[in-house]
Amino acid sequence: MAKLHDMRLKLLIQQEHERISKSRPNDLDLSIVQARCLCWLALLAEAHEDQANDAEKRGDAEQAMGWFADSMRLRDVINLVTSIEIPLPDIPDSLDENDELSDGPTIMPK
């Protein structure tokens, strides 16, 4: 069963990597990657908590503790990923108003 979960997780990671690559092939936005990672981590943590609750209902304390410990590790990772500050892209200090407002090239008189 663990191999199945590992293979499924690897497949999900590959699919998400492909989605990110296709959505921004030349301009990878790290904030999008961070947000998607957080979504997946939250889903995984929730699934582990559900498994812990199911194991507890069945009276399998050892399994419940294992699932719960994993969910807490995932929560720690979520906190770590959340704390990563994504640098903003370099923005020029001053923009020429003509560049910003014009529809075409500006012809300078000689």
URUR-V913493 format. One record per run of one state. SS is the DSSP state (alpha for helix, beta for strand, coil for the rest). FROM is the first residue (numbers start at 1). LEN is the number of residues. If there is no record, write none. Layout:
BEGIN
ss = <SS;SS>
from = <FROM;FROM>
len = <LEN;LEN>
END
This chain:
BEGIN
ss = <coil;alpha;coil;alpha;coil;alpha;coil;alpha;coil>
from = <1;2;24;30;58;61;84;97;102>
len = <1;22;6;28;3;23;13;5;9>
END
